[in-house]
Amino acid sequence: MSSRIFLICCVIFIIINSISTDIYMHNPRGTNNRHNENTRERRTATLNFDSQNNARGGYNVGDDGAIYYYANSILPIQWTNQHSCNDVNSDCTLLIQYTCDDTLRDGKSTVRIPISVEGEANSTYRLTENLASYLHCRVRSRNKNLFTAEQGLKDASIYTRQNPAGTQYGYECPEERDYYPYWQPTNWIDIAILTNRQDLCSYYRQNSQNVQSRFACTFENKDDLIKADKLKIVIPITKEQCQTFNDSRLNGVKPRWIEYSSHNQPAPECYTPPYTRENHLGDMSGSDMPVFNWTLPNISAKKCVLRIRYNISTGDYNGWNASATSNIYIMKEYFSNESIAEKRGYRYTSNPEIQLFNNMNLTFKLAIDTQQYGRVFQDRSFTFEIRQRPKEYQDRPIYNLNVRGRRGNIVQVFPALEYDFVPNRLEISPNSYVHIQWIGSNTTPPGAGQGKAEVDRNNLLLLIHRTINSNWNQFGYLNATGLYAANMPEYLNQSNLLSLPLSDLRRLATSGKYTDAQLINGSAYFDLEPRLISDESVGIYHYVSTRNNDFSNRDQKGRIIVQPFQFEYQMIGQNSYTAQLENTLVTFPEDSVQTPVSIKFAKFTRDQLSKILPENGQNIVNKEKLFNSVYVLEPYDLQFTSNIQFQVPFNEFNGDENNADVLQFEPRNGVYVKLSSSLDKTTRMLKFQSNTAGVFVFVEKPSSPVWIAGVVVPIVLILIIIISTIIYFRLSPHRYSQVKDQLSKTKRSFFSRV
């Protein structure tokens, strides 16, 4: 077992670049160690976790209610990171995790929790990890195979290169915070790993505690653990040393080598992160916020917390091959030996002075801090609940529609955000649910805006309907309601927002209760509960928050697109994935794309195909006799490295398994080809494959070739005989006369005999 741990310890190290690089979570609301302070700076940087972020980031704890989400609903996780991701400038990894336990709490103050049983039980203090896990971190030996640069560290795992003093941040274990996958047990469950080192995805997924157990040298009794901590005892991390460990101060009490089971969850998803540029807390390429759409687990949990960590790796040296004994020389490949590199200052140490030329006294001092030249940043949400779905919500998607941001203009709130809806562009299908819910604070830092200066308030109304330029509607087949460029709301009694009843429209407009025009005395929390979107709601809706929208100063608007067909978006990467619409399946094998890409899988009817796709889409409807099912995979020009597999039920072809051919259609140029297909009579599925995206239609097979041959061939032979006879007699008129005379004689002879 010790060899196994040694291997993990050598391989596991991730080194992060030395740049002041923050990460802030905006939905759900990231705390950045804030509680309810009404100052722009947080009060306690060590409140709950080590963020290493700017003190002005984060949002206050919500008031007047508590956020909850339904199991298996879709929650957009949004963040901003200051430095680059998915770029050549650095290796970037984003790790998204969650934990749930009824003992978790947001606390009631900005005071850090004390290291005691009483502190753990006191609801005044914020709690995300338990006392036992932190005490084990304090008495457990750190992994001494890890590269620590020139940082002189003590023995316990609370001391790391990024936290050499072992400073307490809530009950967070510094070593667990800084390294992933962590070799000791942890309460955090992996959701997704977004990394431009896609070659490491298999390693991350295989070593996640979601699927792999952990071993640890452990005191099972909390009193023994507390005693060991008070005596400053440090226990080993290998099996052999654990089983022989004995400290006389413990009066015969010994730790045990214990296996902690896996979380029994699916391996985390692993994709390329969204592109972001350096020194910029803002949108990614394409003017959109970095986002990961999380399908929440199918559990019931009163208290959960979401965590995002941000790692960026320098290219100055290979962190995966560095160990505690490494002497790292920067750019050593340019020197004949390490002594020359040492002499000229190219050794990895704090603020080295490098000599650029061998025979010239020209030196430059580099800003290198070995404590930070390798860095992890972090943010966490406040607690939220995951509820089981009621019966009426089963088997239908639920989309969460929330609000991000806090009061103030862009300068006052930075690095937080101004108010906006999340997502502010929501595309859904009929027979889906939308859960509109938001929360704010009654003690938010003061800033520009409407109403009282220290409260978060939101509302939602349909914008007034006008048409300025019809070309603004990218979905020409849908009716657009509300002018996005306008700022005036529609009258409630004339509003058709999502076909909601007037009572719901009133609640959305007044944030639950009407008190005054600027909702000053209203509630910071609002919950409409999930609402079913019917077929009558198909269209585009543009809406606004009158409380916070201030033209030319700030904007809080959103758009909901209700498509007339079923679809789903999915990120496809190294992992295999099966998309399903009703009973139709599309399977994407592992590594089916060279780089991760978002695909849209949709099901049209024959009539929708002719309306939604351009002119070439109408041509195929006119040319072929189609069945009513049409499947669309976008982007159309996407090429797969290996075939994707389709399975379509027979009942979509009138139950006749022998009556359908598959055509793949490229809608922009009107070209379509016939695909080979097979029949699975056991599952009653039509199966086919393709190595490209596009439009897949099904046509009635032509009549049987045997039947055609039996009818057409004799007719052709008869026509040939007739035509040949006519030509022969035209070329030989005397033969025609002879035959005619002979036929006349035969006729007279026949009649005389009769």
NUKE-716224 format. One record per residue (C-alpha): residue number from 1; x, y, z. Coordinates in steps of 0.5 Angstrom, whole numbers, always signed. Layout:
% residues N
[NUM; [X; Y; Z]],
...
END
This chain:
% residues 754
[1; [+0; +0; +0]],
[2; [+6; +5; +2]],
[3; [+8; +4; -6]],
[4; [+1; +6; -8]],
[5; [+1; +12; -4]],
[6; [+8; +14; -6]],
[7; [+6; +13; -13]],
[8; [+0; +18; -13]],
[9; [+4; +23; -9]],
[10; [+9; +23; -14]],
[11; [+5; +24; -20]],
[12; [-1; +28; -17]],
[13; [+2; +35; -16]],
[14; [-1; +40; -20]],
[15; [+3; +47; -20]],
[16; [+0; +53; -21]],
[17; [+3; +60; -24]],
[18; [+5; +66; -20]],
[19; [+0; +71; -22]],
[20; [-5; +75; -18]],
[21; [-11; +71; -21]],
[22; [-18; +71; -18]],
[23; [-24; +67; -19]],
[24; [-31; +69; -17]],
[25; [-37; +65; -17]],
[26; [-44; +69; -19]],
[27; [-49; +64; -20]],
[28; [-50; +61; -15]],
[29; [-48; +67; -11]],
[30; [-41; +66; -9]],
[31; [-39; +68; -2]],
[32; [-31; +70; -2]],
[33; [-32; +69; +5]],
[34; [-37; +75; +6]],
[35; [-43; +74; +11]],
[36; [-47; +80; +11]],
[37; [-42; +86; +12]],
[38; [-45; +93; +8]],
[39; [-37; +95; +7]],
[40; [-34; +93; +0]],
[41; [-29; +89; +3]],
[42; [-30; +83; +6]],
[43; [-29; +83; +14]],
[44; [-25; +76; +15]],
[45; [-21; +73; +10]],
[46; [-20; +67; +14]],
[47; [-28; +66; +15]],
[48; [-29; +59; +12]],
[49; [-24; +58; +6]],
[50; [-17; +60; +3]],
[51; [-20; +64; -3]],
[52; [-13; +68; -5]],
[53; [-18; +73; -8]],
[54; [-19; +80; -8]],
[55; [-22; +82; -1]],
[56; [-28; +86; -5]],
[57; [-31; +80; -9]],
[58; [-37; +76; -7]],
[59; [-44; +77; -5]],
[60; [-47; +77; +2]],
[61; [-51; +72; +5]],
[62; [-59; +72; +2]],
[63; [-64; +74; +7]],
[64; [-72; +73; +7]],
[65; [-71; +66; +5]],
[66; [-67; +60; +2]],
[67; [-65; +58; -4]],
[68; [-67; +51; -7]],
[69; [-67; +47; -13]],
[70; [-70; +41; -15]],
[71; [-66; +34; -16]],
[72; [-64; +33; -24]],
[73; [-66; +40; -25]],
[74; [-61; +44; -29]],
[75; [-57; +50; -26]],
[76; [-52; +54; -30]],
[77; [-46; +55; -26]],
[78; [-43; +62; -28]],
[79; [-36; +65; -26]],
[80; [-31; +70; -28]],
[81; [-23; +68; -27]],
[82; [-18; +74; -28]],
[83; [-13; +70; -32]],
[84; [-13; +66; -38]],
[85; [-16; +59; -40]],
[86; [-16; +55; -46]],
[87; [-10; +59; -49]],
[88; [-3; +58; -50]],
[89; [-1; +62; -44]],
[90; [-2; +57; -39]],
[91; [-5; +51; -37]],
[92; [-11; +52; -34]],
[93; [-16; +47; -30]],
[94; [-22; +49; -27]],
[95; [-25; +44; -22]],
[96; [-33; +44; -19]],
[97; [-35; +40; -13]],
[98; [-41; +40; -8]],
[99; [-42; +37; -1]],
[100; [-48; +36; +2]],
[101; [-49; +35; +10]],
[102; [-55; +37; +15]],
[103; [-50; +40; +19]],
[104; [-47; +45; +14]],
[105; [-49; +52; +15]],
[106; [-48; +59; +13]],
[107; [-47; +62; +20]],
[108; [-49; +69; +23]],
[109; [-43; +73; +24]],
[110; [-36; +74; +21]],
[111; [-32; +71; +26]],
[112; [-28; +65; +24]],
[113; [-30; +58; +28]],
[114; [-26; +56; +33]],
[115; [-22; +49; +33]],
[116; [-27; +46; +39]],
[117; [-33; +41; +39]],
[118; [-37; +47; +42]],
[119; [-35; +51; +36]],
[120; [-37; +46; +31]],
[121; [-44; +46; +35]],
[122; [-45; +53; +35]],
[123; [-49; +56; +30]],
[124; [-46; +63; +30]],
[125; [-40; +60; +26]],
[126; [-40; +58; +19]],
[127; [-39; +51; +18]],
[128; [-37; +47; +11]],
[129; [-32; +42; +13]],
[130; [-33; +38; +20]],
[131; [-28; +38; +26]],
[132; [-26; +31; +25]],
[133; [-23; +32; +18]],
[134; [-19; +39; +20]],
[135; [-16; +35; +26]],
[136; [-14; +30; +22]],
[137; [-11; +35; +17]],
[138; [-7; +38; +23]],
[139; [-5; +31; +26]],
[140; [-3; +28; +19]],
[141; [+4; +28; +16]],
[142; [+4; +32; +10]],
[143; [+6; +29; +3]],
[144; [+13; +30; +3]],
[145; [+14; +28; -4]],
[146; [+11; +34; -6]],
[147; [+15; +40; -9]],
[148; [+16; +45; -4]],
[149; [+21; +50; -7]],
[150; [+25; +54; -2]],
[151; [+19; +54; +3]],
[152; [+21; +51; +10]],
[153; [+15; +47; +12]],
[154; [+13; +43; +18]],
[155; [+11; +36; +18]],
[156; [+3; +37; +19]],
[157; [-1; +37; +12]],
[158; [-4; +44; +15]],
[159; [+3; +47; +12]],
[160; [+3; +47; +4]],
[161; [+8; +51; +0]],
[162; [+2; +56; -1]],
[163; [+0; +56; +6]],
[164; [+7; +55; +10]],
[165; [+5; +58; +16]],
[166; [-1; +53; +17]],
[167; [-6; +59; +17]],
[168; [-13; +57; +19]],
[169; [-19; +58; +14]],
[170; [-25; +55; +17]],
[171; [-24; +48; +18]],
[172; [-21; +47; +11]],
[173; [-15; +43; +10]],
[174; [-10; +47; +6]],
[175; [-7; +40; +3]],
[176; [-13; +38; +0]],
[177; [-15; +45; -2]],
[178; [-8; +45; -6]],
[179; [-8; +39; -9]],
[180; [-12; +34; -14]],
[181; [-14; +29; -14]],
[182; [-13; +28; -6]],
[183; [-10; +22; -4]],
[184; [-14; +22; +3]],
[185; [-21; +22; +4]],
[186; [-25; +28; +3]],
[187; [-33; +30; +3]],
[188; [-33; +34; -3]],
[189; [-36; +30; -9]],
[190; [-33; +32; -16]],
[191; [-38; +35; -21]],
[192; [-33; +37; -27]],
[193; [-26; +38; -29]],
[194; [-25; +43; -34]],
[195; [-18; +43; -37]],
[196; [-14; +44; -43]],
[197; [-10; +38; -41]],
[198; [-15; +33; -44]],
[199; [-9; +28; -44]],
[200; [-10; +28; -36]],
[201; [-18; +27; -37]],
[202; [-17; +19; -36]],
[203; [-13; +20; -30]],
[204; [-17; +25; -27]],
[205; [-23; +21; -28]],
[206; [-20; +14; -25]],
[207; [-17; +17; -19]],
[208; [-23; +21; -17]],
[209; [-26; +19; -10]],
[210; [-33; +19; -14]],
[211; [-31; +12; -16]],
[212; [-24; +10; -12]],
[213; [-24; +9; -5]],
[214; [-19; +12; +0]],
[215; [-14; +10; +5]],
[216; [-12; +14; +11]],
[217; [-8; +13; +18]],
[218; [-14; +15; +23]],
[219; [-16; +16; +30]],
[220; [-23; +13; +30]],
[221; [-25; +17; +37]],
[222; [-26; +24; +36]],
[223; [-23; +25; +44]],
[224; [-17; +21; +42]],
[225; [-16; +26; +36]],
[226; [-17; +32; +40]],
[227; [-12; +29; +45]],
[228; [-7; +28; +39]],
[229; [-8; +35; +36]],
[230; [-6; +38; +43]],
[231; [+0; +34; +44]],
[232; [+2; +36; +37]],
[233; [+3; +29; +35]],
[234; [+4; +28; +27]],
[235; [+2; +21; +25]],
[236; [+4; +18; +18]],
[237; [+1; +17; +12]],
[238; [+3; +10; +9]],
[239; [+0; +3; +11]],
[240; [+7; +0; +14]],
[241; [+8; +6; +18]],
[242; [+1; +7; +21]],
[243; [+1; +0; +23]],
[244; [+7; +1; +27]],
[245; [+6; +8; +30]],
[246; [+6; +8; +37]],
[247; [+7; +15; +42]],
[248; [+7; +13; +49]],
[249; [+4; +20; +50]],
[250; [-3; +17; +48]],
[251; [-2; +11; +53]],
[252; [-3; +6; +48]],
[253; [-8; +9; +44]],
[254; [-6; +8; +36]],
[255; [-9; +10; +30]],
[256; [-12; +5; +25]],
[257; [-11; +4; +17]],
[258; [-18; +5; +15]],
[259; [-21; +4; +8]],
[260; [-26; +10; +6]],
[261; [-31; +8; +1]],
[262; [-32; +12; -6]],
[263; [-37; +17; -6]],
[264; [-41; +12; -11]],
[265; [-42; +17; -16]],
[266; [-41; +17; -23]],
[267; [-34; +19; -25]],
[268; [-33; +27; -26]],
[269; [-34; +30; -33]],
[270; [-28; +33; -36]],
[271; [-28; +38; -42]],
[272; [-24; +44; -45]],
[273; [-25; +50; -41]],
[274; [-28; +56; -44]],
[275; [-23; +61; -47]],
[276; [-22; +67; -43]],
[277; [-16; +72; -44]],
[278; [-11; +75; -39]],
[279; [-12; +80; -34]],
[280; [-19; +80; -35]],
[281; [-25; +79; -31]],
[282; [-31; +78; -36]],
[283; [-34; +75; -41]],
[284; [-31; +69; -45]],
[285; [-30; +69; -53]],
[286; [-37; +70; -56]],
[287; [-39; +75; -51]],
[288; [-42; +70; -46]],
[289; [-40; +69; -39]],
[290; [-36; +62; -37]],
[291; [-42; +57; -35]],
[292; [-43; +50; -34]],
[293; [-50; +47; -34]],
[294; [-50; +42; -28]],
[295; [-55; +37; -28]],
[296; [-56; +37; -20]],
[297; [-56; +30; -17]],
[298; [-62; +26; -16]],
[299; [-62; +26; -8]],
[300; [-65; +30; -2]],
[301; [-61; +34; +2]],
[302; [-63; +40; +6]],
[303; [-56; +43; +6]],
[304; [-51; +43; +0]],
[305; [-45; +48; -2]],
[306; [-42; +49; -9]],
[307; [-34; +50; -9]],
[308; [-30; +52; -15]],
[309; [-23; +52; -16]],
[310; [-18; +55; -21]],
[311; [-11; +52; -22]],
[312; [-6; +55; -28]],
[313; [+0; +52; -29]],
[314; [+7; +55; -31]],
[315; [+11; +53; -37]],
[316; [+17; +54; -34]],
[317; [+18; +47; -31]],
[318; [+14; +41; -31]],
[319; [+11; +41; -25]],
[320; [+8; +33; -26]],
[321; [+16; +31; -25]],
[322; [+18; +36; -20]],
[323; [+19; +33; -13]],
[324; [+21; +35; -6]],
[325; [+29; +34; -8]],
[326; [+28; +37; -14]],
[327; [+33; +43; -16]],
[328; [+29; +46; -22]],
[329; [+33; +50; -27]],
[330; [+29; +55; -31]],
[331; [+31; +54; -39]],
[332; [+36; +49; -37]],
[333; [+36; +46; -44]],
[334; [+40; +52; -46]],
[335; [+46; +51; -42]],
[336; [+51; +45; -42]],
[337; [+51; +44; -35]],
[338; [+47; +46; -29]],
[339; [+53; +49; -25]],
[340; [+53; +54; -31]],
[341; [+45; +55; -30]],
[342; [+46; +56; -23]],
[343; [+52; +61; -24]],
[344; [+48; +65; -28]],
[345; [+42; +65; -24]],
[346; [+37; +61; -27]],
[347; [+35; +57; -21]],
[348; [+28; +57; -19]],
[349; [+28; +61; -13]],
[350; [+25; +67; -10]],
[351; [+26; +74; -14]],
[352; [+33; +71; -18]],
[353; [+37; +76; -21]],
[354; [+39; +73; -28]],
[355; [+45; +74; -32]],
[356; [+43; +74; -40]],
[357; [+50; +74; -43]],
[358; [+55; +70; -41]],
[359; [+61; +75; -41]],
[360; [+57; +81; -40]],
[361; [+55; +84; -33]],
[362; [+47; +85; -35]],
[363; [+42; +82; -30]],
[364; [+35; +83; -29]],
[365; [+31; +81; -23]],
[366; [+25; +77; -24]],
[367; [+19; +77; -20]],
[368; [+18; +70; -17]],
[369; [+15; +68; -11]],
[370; [+16; +61; -10]],
[371; [+10; +61; -5]],
[372; [+5; +64; -10]],
[373; [+9; +61; -17]],
[374; [+4; +56; -17]],
[375; [-3; +58; -14]],
[376; [-10; +55; -13]],
[377; [-16; +60; -13]],
[378; [-23; +58; -10]],
[379; [-30; +61; -9]],
[380; [-36; +57; -5]],
[381; [-43; +58; -5]],
[382; [-48; +59; +1]],
[383; [-52; +53; +3]],
[384; [-58; +51; -1]],
[385; [-63; +45; -1]],
[386; [-64; +40; -6]],
[387; [-71; +37; -6]],
[388; [-74; +31; -9]],
[389; [-79; +32; -15]],
[390; [-86; +32; -13]],
[391; [-90; +27; -18]],
[392; [-93; +32; -22]],
[393; [-85; +34; -24]],
[394; [-83; +27; -26]],
[395; [-80; +26; -32]],
[396; [-79; +33; -35]],
[397; [-73; +38; -35]],
[398; [-73; +43; -30]],
[399; [-69; +50; -32]],
[400; [-67; +54; -26]],
[401; [-68; +62; -28]],
[402; [-64; +66; -23]],
[403; [-61; +73; -22]],
[404; [-54; +75; -20]],
[405; [-50; +81; -18]],
[406; [-51; +86; -13]],
[407; [-53; +94; -12]],
[408; [-48; +99; -15]],
[409; [-45; +101; -22]],
[410; [-40; +97; -25]],
[411; [-34; +100; -21]],
[412; [-38; +100; -15]],
[413; [-39; +92; -15]],
[414; [-33; +90; -18]],
[415; [-30; +85; -18]],
[416; [-37; +82; -17]],
[417; [-43; +84; -22]],
[418; [-49; +88; -23]],
[419; [-55; +85; -23]],
[420; [-57; +80; -29]],
[421; [-62; +74; -30]],
[422; [-58; +67; -30]],
[423; [-59; +65; -36]],
[424; [-61; +72; -39]],
[425; [-62; +67; -46]],
[426; [-66; +61; -44]],
[427; [-68; +56; -50]],
[428; [-73; +51; -48]],
[429; [-78; +46; -51]],
[430; [-85; +45; -49]],
[431; [-87; +41; -44]],
[432; [-81; +43; -40]],
[433; [-81; +47; -33]],
[434; [-78; +54; -31]],
[435; [-77; +55; -24]],
[436; [-76; +63; -23]],
[437; [-73; +64; -16]],
[438; [-68; +69; -14]],
[439; [-65; +72; -7]],
[440; [-61; +78; -5]],
[441; [-59; +81; +1]],
[442; [-62; +87; +6]],
[443; [-55; +89; +8]],
[444; [-51; +89; +1]],
[445; [-46; +95; +0]],
[446; [-49; +101; -2]],
[447; [-48; +103; -9]],
[448; [-52; +107; -15]],
[449; [-59; +104; -17]],
[450; [-66; +105; -15]],
[451; [-70; +105; -8]],
[452; [-66; +104; -2]],
[453; [-59; +104; -2]],
[454; [-57; +98; +2]],
[455; [-62; +92; -1]],
[456; [-62; +88; -7]],
[457; [-69; +87; -10]],
[458; [-71; +84; -17]],
[459; [-78; +83; -21]],
[460; [-79; +81; -28]],
[461; [-84; +84; -33]],
[462; [-85; +83; -41]],
[463; [-83; +89; -45]],
[464; [-87; +93; -49]],
[465; [-88; +90; -56]],
[466; [-86; +94; -62]],
[467; [-82; +92; -68]],
[468; [-76; +96; -71]],
[469; [-72; +91; -75]],
[470; [-75; +84; -77]],
[471; [-68; +82; -78]],
[472; [-67; +82; -71]],
[473; [-71; +75; -70]],
[474; [-66; +70; -72]],
[475; [-71; +65; -71]],
[476; [-76; +67; -77]],
[477; [-81; +62; -76]],
[478; [-82; +64; -68]],
[479; [-87; +70; -66]],
[480; [-82; +75; -62]],
[481; [-86; +78; -56]],
[482; [-83; +84; -53]],
[483; [-78; +89; -56]],
[484; [-71; +88; -53]],
[485; [-69; +95; -55]],
[486; [-74; +98; -51]],
[487; [-75; +99; -43]],
[488; [-82; +100; -42]],
[489; [-86; +94; -39]],
[490; [-92; +91; -42]],
[491; [-99; +92; -39]],
[492; [-100; +86; -34]],
[493; [-107; +85; -37]],
[494; [-104; +85; -44]],
[495; [-98; +81; -43]],
[496; [-98; +74; -45]],
[497; [-91; +72; -42]],
[498; [-90; +64; -43]],
[499; [-98; +64; -42]],
[500; [-97; +65; -35]],
[501; [-104; +67; -31]],
[502; [-105; +74; -29]],
[503; [-104; +72; -22]],
[504; [-97; +69; -23]],
[505; [-95; +76; -27]],
[506; [-97; +80; -21]],
[507; [-92; +76; -17]],
[508; [-87; +77; -22]],
[509; [-88; +84; -22]],
[510; [-88; +85; -15]],
[511; [-83; +80; -13]],
[512; [-88; +77; -9]],
[513; [-92; +82; -5]],
[514; [-93; +90; -7]],
[515; [-91; +95; -2]],
[516; [-88; +101; -6]],
[517; [-86; +102; -13]],
[518; [-79; +101; -12]],
[519; [-80; +95; -8]],
[520; [-76; +98; -2]],
[521; [-80; +94; +3]],
[522; [-81; +88; -1]],
[523; [-77; +81; +0]],
[524; [-70; +80; -2]],
[525; [-72; +73; -4]],
[526; [-77; +71; -9]],
[527; [-80; +64; -11]],
[528; [-85; +63; -17]],
[529; [-84; +55; -16]],
[530; [-84; +51; -23]],
[531; [-89; +53; -28]],
[532; [-90; +48; -34]],
[533; [-89; +51; -41]],
[534; [-94; +49; -46]],
[535; [-95; +48; -53]],
[536; [-99; +55; -53]],
[537; [-92; +58; -50]],
[538; [-88; +57; -57]],
[539; [-85; +64; -59]],
[540; [-79; +69; -56]],
[541; [-80; +73; -50]],
[542; [-76; +79; -48]],
[543; [-77; +81; -41]],
[544; [-74; +87; -36]],
[545; [-73; +88; -29]],
[546; [-76; +95; -28]],
[547; [-73; +95; -21]],
[548; [-66; +95; -23]],
[549; [-66; +97; -31]],
[550; [-63; +104; -32]],
[551; [-62; +105; -39]],
[552; [-55; +108; -41]],
[553; [-53; +106; -34]],
[554; [-54; +99; -33]],
[555; [-59; +93; -36]],
[556; [-63; +88; -33]],
[557; [-66; +84; -39]],
[558; [-67; +77; -41]],
[559; [-70; +73; -47]],
[560; [-74; +66; -46]],
[561; [-74; +62; -53]],
[562; [-79; +57; -53]],
[563; [-78; +52; -59]],
[564; [-84; +48; -62]],
[565; [-79; +42; -62]],
[566; [-76; +37; -57]],
[567; [-68; +38; -56]],
[568; [-62; +38; -52]],
[569; [-56; +41; -51]],
[570; [-50; +37; -49]],
[571; [-42; +38; -49]],
[572; [-39; +32; -52]],
[573; [-31; +31; -50]],
[574; [-27; +25; -49]],
[575; [-32; +21; -45]],
[576; [-38; +17; -48]],
[577; [-45; +20; -48]],
[578; [-52; +18; -50]],
[579; [-57; +23; -52]],
[580; [-64; +21; -52]],
[581; [-70; +25; -54]],
[582; [-77; +21; -53]],
[583; [-74; +13; -55]],
[584; [-69; +15; -60]],
[585; [-62; +15; -58]],
[586; [-55; +17; -60]],
[587; [-49; +15; -58]],
[588; [-42; +19; -58]],
[589; [-36; +14; -57]],
[590; [-30; +16; -53]],
[591; [-26; +21; -56]],
[592; [-31; +22; -62]],
[593; [-29; +29; -63]],
[594; [-22; +32; -63]],
[595; [-24; +38; -58]],
[596; [-30; +38; -54]],
[597; [-36; +42; -57]],
[598; [-43; +43; -55]],
[599; [-48; +40; -60]],
[600; [-55; +41; -60]],
[601; [-60; +35; -62]],
[602; [-67; +36; -64]],
[603; [-73; +32; -67]],
[604; [-77; +36; -72]],
[605; [-84; +34; -75]],
[606; [-84; +34; -83]],
[607; [-88; +40; -83]],
[608; [-83; +44; -78]],
[609; [-77; +42; -83]],
[610; [-80; +46; -88]],
[611; [-81; +52; -84]],
[612; [-75; +52; -80]],
[613; [-69; +50; -84]],
[614; [-67; +55; -90]],
[615; [-70; +53; -98]],
[616; [-66; +47; -98]],
[617; [-70; +44; -92]],
[618; [-76; +45; -96]],
[619; [-73; +42; -102]],
[620; [-72; +35; -99]],
[621; [-79; +35; -96]],
[622; [-82; +37; -104]],
[623; [-77; +31; -107]],
[624; [-78; +26; -102]],
[625; [-84; +22; -99]],
[626; [-82; +23; -92]],
[627; [-84; +20; -85]],
[628; [-86; +25; -80]],
[629; [-80; +24; -75]],
[630; [-73; +28; -77]],
[631; [-67; +29; -73]],
[632; [-62; +34; -73]],
[633; [-55; +35; -70]],
[634; [-52; +41; -70]],
[635; [-47; +44; -72]],
[636; [-48; +41; -79]],
[637; [-41; +41; -81]],
[638; [-38; +38; -75]],
[639; [-34; +32; -76]],
[640; [-33; +26; -72]],
[641; [-27; +22; -71]],
[642; [-31; +15; -70]],
[643; [-38; +14; -72]],
[644; [-44; +16; -68]],
[645; [-49; +11; -67]],
[646; [-57; +12; -68]],
[647; [-63; +8; -65]],
[648; [-70; +10; -68]],
[649; [-76; +6; -66]],
[650; [-80; +2; -71]],
[651; [-86; +6; -69]],
[652; [-84; +12; -72]],
[653; [-85; +9; -79]],
[654; [-92; +6; -78]],
[655; [-89; +0; -75]],
[656; [-86; -3; -81]],
[657; [-79; -4; -80]],
[658; [-78; -6; -88]],
[659; [-81; +1; -90]],
[660; [-76; +6; -89]],
[661; [-69; +8; -92]],
[662; [-65; +13; -88]],
[663; [-62; +20; -92]],
[664; [-57; +24; -89]],
[665; [-58; +32; -91]],
[666; [-54; +38; -91]],
[667; [-58; +43; -90]],
[668; [-54; +49; -93]],
[669; [-52; +46; -100]],
[670; [-58; +41; -101]],
[671; [-54; +35; -101]],
[672; [-56; +29; -98]],
[673; [-54; +21; -99]],
[674; [-57; +15; -97]],
[675; [-54; +11; -90]],
[676; [-54; +4; -89]],
[677; [-58; +2; -84]],
[678; [-60; -5; -80]],
[679; [-66; -8; -76]],
[680; [-66; -10; -69]],
[681; [-72; -14; -69]],
[682; [-71; -16; -61]],
[683; [-71; -8; -59]],
[684; [-75; -6; -65]],
[685; [-70; -1; -67]],
[686; [-67; +2; -73]],
[687; [-60; +3; -73]],
[688; [-55; +7; -77]],
[689; [-48; +11; -76]],
[690; [-45; +17; -79]],
[691; [-39; +21; -78]],
[692; [-42; +28; -79]],
[693; [-47; +32; -76]],
[694; [-53; +34; -80]],
[695; [-61; +33; -81]],
[696; [-63; +25; -82]],
[697; [-70; +24; -85]],
[698; [-73; +17; -86]],
[699; [-77; +16; -93]],
[700; [-81; +10; -96]],
[701; [-77; +5; -99]],
[702; [-79; +4; -107]],
[703; [-83; -2; -109]],
[704; [-79; -8; -109]],
[705; [-75; -9; -115]],
[706; [-78; -16; -117]],
[707; [-84; -14; -117]],
[708; [-82; -8; -122]],
[709; [-78; -13; -126]],
[710; [-84; -18; -127]],
[711; [-89; -12; -130]],
[712; [-84; -7; -133]],
[713; [-80; -12; -137]],
[714; [-86; -16; -141]],
[715; [-88; -9; -143]],
[716; [-82; -7; -145]],
[717; [-81; -13; -150]],
[718; [-88; -12; -153]],
[719; [-86; -5; -154]],
[720; [-80; -7; -158]],
[721; [-83; -12; -162]],
[722; [-89; -7; -164]],
[723; [-83; -1; -166]],
[724; [-79; -6; -169]],
[725; [-85; -9; -174]],
[726; [-87; -2; -176]],
[727; [-80; +0; -178]],
[728; [-79; -6; -182]],
[729; [-85; -5; -186]],
[730; [-84; +2; -187]],
[731; [-77; +0; -190]],
[732; [-80; -6; -194]],
[733; [-87; -3; -197]],
[734; [-88; -9; -202]],
[735; [-87; -14; -196]],
[736; [-93; -10; -192]],
[737; [-97; -11; -199]],
[738; [-96; -19; -199]],
[739; [-97; -20; -191]],
[740; [-104; -15; -192]],
[741; [-106; -20; -198]],
[742; [-104; -26; -195]],
[743; [-108; -24; -189]],
[744; [-114; -22; -193]],
[745; [-114; -29; -196]],
[746; [-114; -32; -189]],
[747; [-120; -28; -187]],
[748; [-124; -30; -193]],
[749; [-122; -37; -192]],
[750; [-124; -37; -184]],
[751; [-131; -34; -186]],
[752; [-133; -39; -191]],
[753; [-131; -44; -186]],
[754; [-135; -41; -181]],
END
